[in-house]
Amino acid sequence: MVLVVRRIHLVFALLLAFVLVAAGCGGNNDDDGAAPTAEAVAASEETPEPAPVPAEESEPAKEMAESDVAADGIAAAAARIEAFREPQGSLAIDEPLSERPDGKTAGYIQCGVPVCEEIRIGIAGAAEALGMNLEVFNHDDTPENVASAWQAALDSGVDVVLASGNPREFFAEQLAEFQARGIPAIVWSIPEGFEPGDGITANLLTADDYYFYGVLLADYALAQTGGEGDIIFFGLPAFPVLSILEDGFSTEIADKCPSCSVRNVSIDLGALLAGEVPSQVVSTIQSTGDPSHLIFAFGGMLFGVPEAMGEAGLDVPAASQAGGGLNFGFIAADNIQTAEMGLASEFLGWRAMDAAARALAGQSVGRAPTPPAAVIDGHPDVLAAGLPLQVLEADDMGFLETDPNLLWPGIDDFKSLYADLWAG
């Protein structure tokens, strides 16, 4: 899936530095031993004048300083968004496949949210192009059902396993057996690095990717609002990577615009699956006052939201990430949603099968360089899998003209590009 389970918060310790100042007195080497004069003693015992204490910065000066920080931060945010408005154009990993996996079987362990079905479409198309068989094992993202799906894949005897992101604790027992049998595991959206090891060959959507998606969503909100008004962030902490995304969002807001007002609202997975999000969004907006922008951690959270907001007479622009066809329709129709941090879900399915085929052939799964606009200290695995990422707005919805149900391709004609790499 392109998501994944429970809130993860990073805690920063504040280090207090202190200096111990010691003062000492020494005698005069030229002294003949005579006792110091009374005047000398008095001078040595005088209390020195305290150093002047700088006056506190005035409130207007503080506000001006904060305003300057925000202006610079918002300009930097807008520059990053502008860089990611550009399409990628070609495959980031283009080494030919050394050996085709014809006749082998891939097992896809599919999560319960709509984007996982979109990824399955890509996996199925890629499996056919590679001459492979495909078996699908569904679950509803609960720990016991995730483990059952992994066990079913193990029992079926697949040659490679692919899975949407649930934390490895859910399937640790089965993963250990896959590893013991030498069966590669290609996953995405788990809160780990690109090549985490311990049974997982590659993690195509890393913790760093989700952190960066949060950064990009924050930058978009700042660029659109200029730092004015309340920004409401709707999170989905049931999936750990979305908690990482929220951390990236909050950290970027605090860094780029510390005076900006943000309200974080957590949505329960049960509420999402029960279709209760639209009413929660409406009530949150009504209790906030006059918000300037809505940010959703996951595109699927917006289903039904524009309709509910319309009925309530509300019109606040929104953006999300990892959305699908319905989100693209909202953007094209200028219906509340104005942008999507585009995840090419069908492309992800093809890249997952590309990584699987490379692993079966004994090749490296390949690693892409981080684009300059995505370089963030401490997060080396941003876009390491080579997945396209673009800020998609109304002008980018041309792919819907021939078929309103199409998914964003990420890279034009990517299927032919992969077929050429896999020709053998």
Secondary structure as GFF3:
##gff-version 3
##sequence-region A 1 424
A	DSSP	alpha_helix	38	45	.	.	.	ID=ss1
A	DSSP	alpha_helix	59	83	.	.	.	ID=ss2
A	DSSP	beta_strand	105	110	.	.	.	ID=ss3
A	DSSP	alpha_helix	114	130	.	.	.	ID=ss4
A	DSSP	beta_strand	133	138	.	.	.	ID=ss5
A	DSSP	alpha_helix	143	156	.	.	.	ID=ss6
A	DSSP	beta_strand	160	163	.	.	.	ID=ss7
A	DSSP	three_ten_helix	168	170	.	.	.	ID=ss8
A	DSSP	alpha_helix	172	180	.	.	.	ID=ss9
A	DSSP	beta_strand	185	187	.	.	.	ID=ss10
A	DSSP	beta_strand	202	203	.	.	.	ID=ss11
A	DSSP	alpha_helix	207	225	.	.	.	ID=ss12
A	DSSP	beta_strand	230	235	.	.	.	ID=ss13
A	DSSP	alpha_helix	240	256	.	.	.	ID=ss14
A	DSSP	beta_strand	261	266	.	.	.	ID=ss15
A	DSSP	alpha_helix	269	273	.	.	.	ID=ss16
A	DSSP	alpha_helix	277	288	.	.	.	ID=ss17
A	DSSP	beta_strand	291	296	.	.	.	ID=ss18
A	DSSP	three_ten_helix	299	302	.	.	.	ID=ss19
A	DSSP	alpha_helix	305	311	.	.	.	ID=ss20
A	DSSP	beta_strand	318	321	.	.	.	ID=ss21
A	DSSP	alpha_helix	325	332	.	.	.	ID=ss22
A	DSSP	beta_strand	337	343	.	.	.	ID=ss23
A	DSSP	alpha_helix	345	360	.	.	.	ID=ss24
A	DSSP	three_ten_helix	372	374	.	.	.	ID=ss25
A	DSSP	beta_strand	389	392	.	.	.	ID=ss26
A	DSSP	three_ten_helix	394	400	.	.	.	ID=ss27
A	DSSP	alpha_helix	414	421	.	.	.	ID=ss28
###
